[in-house]
Amino acid sequence: MSAAMGHVLLVEDEINIAEAIRFLLTREGWQVDVHANGSDAVAKITECAPDLVILDLMLPGKSGLEIIKELRQQDSFSDLPVLMLTARGAIKDREMAEKAGVTRFMTKPFANSEVLTAVRDLRAQALQRQGASDAEAGSVAAVAAKQG
């Protein structure tokens, strides 16, 4: 795989899970940064400007739900793909996460293939949206040039 797969920020405080996901994605060609604390996760996301975030629901300092709500309030992160991981698979948790703006929800334990598929899908969807908005911006510019 090429090194241009994209940049993932993994916000996960369980070291074994973080290391397994980091290894899996790095092997696939992703650049992966790992962060373990919820309290400064939004600042870390802002600093890293990743293509995708994998976010644990239960973190020290601030929950994944609080983090996603904070992210979605910022224009620059309103479309950032976020895969939420949780050991709590209750429908209520899933509904709260989706309402907060999570792009995809995955319950622990999960298969490696599930994580890879989810990350690939989220990246493809983001690139598709970006391509569509780039095309829209191009046609708006073309119309403006004709009218100008």
N, C-alpha and C positions, 0 to 999 in steps of 0.2 A: 504494500500500500504506500501511497505517497505521503509525505509529511504534511501535505496541505489539506488533510481531512478537516482540520479545524481545531479550535481551542476550547477545552472543557474546563470549567471550574467545578470541582467536586467538594461540596460542603457536607462533610460526614465526620462525626466524632468517634465512630467505632473503627479503630485502627485496622483491624483485619478486613473489614468490608471496604474501607477506603483503599487499602493496598491492593486488594483483589481487583477492584474496578479500575484503579489506576493502571495496573499491569495489563489488564484486558484491553483497555482503550489505547494505551501506548503501543502495544503490540500491533494494534489495528492501524496505527499511524496518526493518532490524535496527540496533541500537546495537552497534557493534563496537569493542572495545579490542584493541590488538595488543601483545604482549609477546615479546621475542626471546631470553630467557635461561632455560635450564632450571633453574639453581641456585636461583632464587627464584620459580619458577613457581607452586608450591603456595601460597606466601604471597600472590602476586598473585591467584590464584583465590579464596582465602579473603577477600581484601580486596574484590574485585569482585563476588563472589557471582553469577556469570553463570547464565543459563538453560541454557547449552550451552558446551562447550569444544571447539575444534578444536586438536589437539595434534600437532605434528611428532614423529616418532620420534627423529630425530637432532638434538639441540640442544646448544649449548655449556653446560657445567656439570653437567647431569644429563639423562639420556635420557628420552624420552617414556614408556618402560616404567617407569622408576623413579618418575616423576611419577604415573602412573596407579595404581601399587601403593600409593603414599603416600596418594593421594586416597581410594582404596577402603577404607583402614583407618579413615577418619573417617566417623562416622555421617552427618554433614551432607552428605557427598559420595558416599555409597554408590550413589545412584541418578542422579547427575549425568550427563547424556548427554555422551559423549566420542567425537568423530570423530577417529581417528588418521590422519594423512597420512604417507606415506613414499615415498621413491624406491626402497626395497627391497621388491620385491613377492613375495619368496619365501614359500612356504607356511609355512615354519618361523617367519618373522617374524609372519605373520598369526596363527598358532596361539599364539605367545607373547603377542601383544597381546590376543587374546581371553581367554586364561587370566588375564591381569593385570586384565581388567575393562573393556576398551575396548568401547564400544557398537557402533561401526562402524569399518571399516578402508577406506581409500582409497589407491590407489597413484598416485604422480605419474608422468607428467603425467596430468591429468584434465581433463574438459570442464567448463566453467562450469555447465552444466545438471546435471552429476553432483553438484557441491558444493551447489547450491541444493536439489536433490531430497533429498539426504542431510540437510541442515540442517532442511528442512521436516518430513521424516519423523521425525527425532529429537525435534523440538519437539512434534509431534503426539502421539507415543508418550508423552513426558513429561507432557503435559497430560492425556492419557487416564489414565495411572497416578495422577496427582495427583487427578483427578476421582473415580476409583475409591476412593482412600484417603480423600478428603474424605467421600464417601458412606458408606464403612464407619465412619468416625469419627462421622458423624451418626446412623447406625443404632445404634451402640454407646451413644451418649449417650441416644438415645430409649429403648432397652431399660433403661438404668440409671435413667432418670427414672421409667419405669413401675414398676420394682422398688422405687424409693426411696420 
